[in-house]
């Protein structure tokens, strides 16, 4: 069974993206295409990465605009049949609902608080309270607007789960195997910690794609997650 990992395919070109996707697809459930790669290649990169694989595609565009614009954008990419599409929860109730209605067959995931933001950065942009409180408020708003998934730091998974219940998919970036560099992430956890906290899908990028053998790196993390699940079962 594929591990609940979304590999962030932040490749410099479409050929590298296809190579990484092919290498990791046997071991993980999901491939994530971010804004930079999508803007460079558009729908072509989705078709290229999907290939003959049955792996789910996660289109991480973090849409954030007025409701009508977000609805149009969501409708435009819905034809690519992504499993997940992200919007910013800070766009508000009407914007989130517009995305949900425009892409009914895609799981709309609302991004609560970016994992690159620490308390000082949140205060600087005028967001009240610690990250956990801000994430909880945005999570409740998003689910009420129809979002079926939330993107949050591993540190906030448990409190958000308590807020929105068991049926919402919890997606956690900021996941780093023990010993990996944090990069530009401020609030991180290991894959085992994130899973134990209640995450459903772990976003992992550079620890896999930056490895000499991305396929082997993905297989190793997947095996570690299976061991962790077995010991807690």
VENCORQUI-V401284 format. One line per field, one symbol per residue. ss: DSSP state (H for helix, E for strand, L for the rest). A space follows every 10 residues. Layout:
BEGIN
ss: ???
END
This chain:
BEGIN
ss: LLEEEEEELL LLLHHHHHHH HHHHLLLEEE EEEEHHHHHH HLHHHHHHHH LLLLLEEEEE EEELLLHHHH HHHHHHHHLL LLLEEEEEHH HLHHHHHHHH HHLLLLEEEE ELLLLLLLHH HHHHLLLLLL HHHHHHHHHH HHHHLLLLEE ELLHHHHHHH HHHHLLLLEE EELLELLLLL LLLLLLLLEL HHHHHHHLLL EEEELHHHHL LLLHHHHHHH HHHHHHHHHH HHL
END
